[in-house]
Amino acid sequence: MKAFITGGCGFVGAHTAAALLEAGHQVFIYDNLSNSYQDALEALQDISGIRLPFVHGDIRDGERLLQALKTSGPDVVFHFAALKSISESFEKPLDYYDVNVSGTVTLLKAMQSCGLKRLVFSSSVAVYPENSPSPCSESVSSVGAPHPYGETKVIIERLLTRLGESKPDLSSVILRFCNPAGAHPSGLLGEKTRQPQGNLFPRIWQAARGEIPRFEIFGGDYATPDGTAVRDYLHIMDLAEGCVKAGEYSLRHQGTETFNLGSGRGASVLSVLRSCERAAGRKINFQIVSRRTGDRPEFIADPGKAEKILHWKARKNLDEICEDAWRYELHRG
Ligand SMILES: NC(=O)c1ccc[n+]([C@@H]2O[C@H](COP(=O)([O-])OP(=O)(O)OC[C@H]3O[C@@H](n4cnc5c(N)ncnc54)[C@H](O)[C@@H]3O)[C@@H](O)[C@H]2O)c1
């Protein structure tokens, strides 16, 4: 497969590139580096021995995108370029609709004008409403998010469904990601962003390094085994392998299909912290503070459909996620 990856220098994109190369596929990367660095390309070269073709461009720049698609002639487009912070999406809704929704429309038009028919799209479990069951399968009757970020994903999912109805020879694979974490086992590639990270793992590592005085846990009185919120975390390389399987599936499939990519296992914030302490070999200061509005006590995805149809399953456990993430933290210094 010849793969074209938008956002290919980012966390998911670069690890998917590594997994695609590992599986013997070819990769072309398109990224504006607004939240990533060209280092990712060097790390990919160190891991695979291959210098990847790269175009520095914005997905809203239709001309540049079209040129890059024509030059690379991919079988499958993996669309990961997006803005992804829930809190920032409240402050900058216009940017979120512009990059995520308009950017996707521009990409789909460019794909259409050069006859490309296969897309793997990075959606999120953020599209599941707060009252969804846990574990949650793709068959829930409605999707909808209480924040602009999640809404952009809902809109794109609907757009892809409508587009598929109008053009039955298209193949769109919508992947609803849970919480990827960890790093490539080489320690050379990991999560390195330009924007400050509000996610759980980056905050834990900041506390482990002493860059912040303590890690704050939002809510310790949920009805969960240890009182802290439970989420579905999966290793970034498991997620990347799921993306590869989705790309391979798109080669033999037509229509729009949606899959959860999660581990199907829940881990509490406190258990993640303990696992990070084991990986780093040190105690990490933490403090339990009040709950955040909108956080639910537990969310776990049901990955059964991906297992059945894509023949994919997350294999790595929480300790492996933390060990690989910490190895990368040490490497990048
Ligand atoms: N990481 C997660 O926890 C998570 C969870 C669910 C869904 N997702 C989705 O997966 C995708 C990838 O997420 P990620 O964690 O790798 O994010 P990331 O920020 O690490 O990567 C996104 C990449 O896209 C690039 N980019 C952003 N705007 C662009 C634009 N206008 N034109 C070209 N490139 C642009 C950035 O420079 C970056 O390299 C996103 O669509 C995100 O919404 C991520």
The ligand as an SDF file (V2000), in Angstrom:
LIG
                    3D

 44 48  0  0  0  0  0  0  0  0999 V2000
   -3.9260   11.6350   20.8410 N   0  0  0  0  0  0  0  0  0  0  0  0
   -5.1450   11.4100   21.3010 C   0  0  0  0  0  0  0  0  0  0  0  0
   -5.3540   11.2580   22.5070 O   0  0  0  0  0  0  0  0  0  0  0  0
   -6.3050   11.3120   20.3400 C   0  0  0  0  0  0  0  0  0  0  0  0
   -7.5050   10.7240   20.7790 C   0  0  0  0  0  0  0  0  0  0  0  0
   -8.5770   10.6610   19.9050 C   0  0  0  0  0  0  0  0  0  0  0  0
   -8.4640   11.1560   18.6100 C   0  0  0  0  0  0  0  0  0  0  0  0
   -7.2950   11.7290   18.2120 N   0  0  0  0  0  0  0  0  0  0  0  0
   -7.1970   12.2740   16.8540 C   0  0  0  0  0  0  0  0  0  0  0  0
   -6.1000   11.7020   16.1960 O   0  0  0  0  0  0  0  0  0  0  0  0
   -5.5140   12.6470   15.3020 C   0  0  0  0  0  0  0  0  0  0  0  0
   -4.0420   12.7770   15.5870 C   0  0  0  0  0  0  0  0  0  0  0  0
   -3.8640   13.1720   16.9380 O   0  0  0  0  0  0  0  0  0  0  0  0
   -2.4090   13.3360   17.5590 P   0  0  0  0  0  0  0  0  0  0  0  0
   -2.4940   12.9610   18.9850 O   0  0  0  0  0  0  0  0  0  0  0  0
   -1.4060   12.6820   16.7010 O   0  0  0  0  0  0  0  0  0  0  0  0
   -2.2500   14.9220   17.4560 O   0  0  0  0  0  0  0  0  0  0  0  0
   -0.9190   15.7410   17.1480 P   0  0  0  0  0  0  0  0  0  0  0  0
   -1.2350   17.1600   17.4490 O   0  0  0  0  0  0  0  0  0  0  0  0
    0.2570   15.1010   17.7940 O   0  0  0  0  0  0  0  0  0  0  0  0
   -0.7760   15.5350   15.5710 O   0  0  0  0  0  0  0  0  0  0  0  0
   -1.5330   16.2690   14.6410 C   0  0  0  0  0  0  0  0  0  0  0  0
   -0.5910   16.6550   13.5230 C   0  0  0  0  0  0  0  0  0  0  0  0
   -1.3220   17.4120   12.5610 O   0  0  0  0  0  0  0  0  0  0  0  0
   -0.5760   18.5630   12.2130 C   0  0  0  0  0  0  0  0  0  0  0  0
   -1.5330   19.6060   11.8190 N   0  0  0  0  0  0  0  0  0  0  0  0
   -2.4020   20.2970   12.6030 C   0  0  0  0  0  0  0  0  0  0  0  0
   -3.1080   21.1720   11.8760 N   0  0  0  0  0  0  0  0  0  0  0  0
   -2.6910   21.0040   10.5880 C   0  0  0  0  0  0  0  0  0  0  0  0
   -3.0630   21.6410    9.3660 C   0  0  0  0  0  0  0  0  0  0  0  0
   -3.9710   22.6170    9.3310 N   0  0  0  0  0  0  0  0  0  0  0  0
   -2.4500   21.2330    8.2310 N   0  0  0  0  0  0  0  0  0  0  0  0
   -1.4970   20.2490    8.2460 C   0  0  0  0  0  0  0  0  0  0  0  0
   -1.1010   19.6380    9.3920 N   0  0  0  0  0  0  0  0  0  0  0  0
   -1.7080   20.0120   10.5430 C   0  0  0  0  0  0  0  0  0  0  0  0
    0.2350   18.9230   13.4450 C   0  0  0  0  0  0  0  0  0  0  0  0
    1.3950   19.6660   13.1430 O   0  0  0  0  0  0  0  0  0  0  0  0
    0.5630   17.5370   13.9900 C   0  0  0  0  0  0  0  0  0  0  0  0
    1.7590   17.0570   13.4440 O   0  0  0  0  0  0  0  0  0  0  0  0
   -6.3020   13.9370   15.4840 C   0  0  0  0  0  0  0  0  0  0  0  0
   -7.2780   13.9910   14.4770 O   0  0  0  0  0  0  0  0  0  0  0  0
   -6.9520   13.7650   16.8290 C   0  0  0  0  0  0  0  0  0  0  0  0
   -8.1490   14.4870   16.9250 O   0  0  0  0  0  0  0  0  0  0  0  0
   -6.2100   11.8080   19.0380 C   0  0  0  0  0  0  0  0  0  0  0  0
  1  2  1  0
  2  3  2  0
  2  4  1  0
  4  5  1  0
  4 44  2  0
  5  6  2  0
  6  7  1  0
  7  8  2  0
  8  9  1  0
  8 44  1  0
  9 10  1  0
  9 42  1  0
 10 11  1  0
 11 12  1  0
 11 40  1  0
 12 13  1  0
 13 14  1  0
 14 15  2  0
 14 16  1  0
 14 17  1  0
 17 18  1  0
 18 19  2  0
 18 20  1  0
 18 21  1  0
 21 22  1  0
 22 23  1  0
 23 24  1  0
 23 38  1  0
 24 25  1  0
 25 26  1  0
 25 36  1  0
 26 27  1  0
 26 35  1  0
 27 28  2  0
 28 29  1  0
 29 30  1  0
 29 35  2  0
 30 31  1  0
 30 32  2  0
 32 33  1  0
 33 34  2  0
 34 35  1  0
 36 37  1  0
 36 38  1  0
 38 39  1  0
 40 41  1  0
 40 42  1  0
 42 43  1  0
M  CHG  2   8   1  16  -1
M  END
$$$$
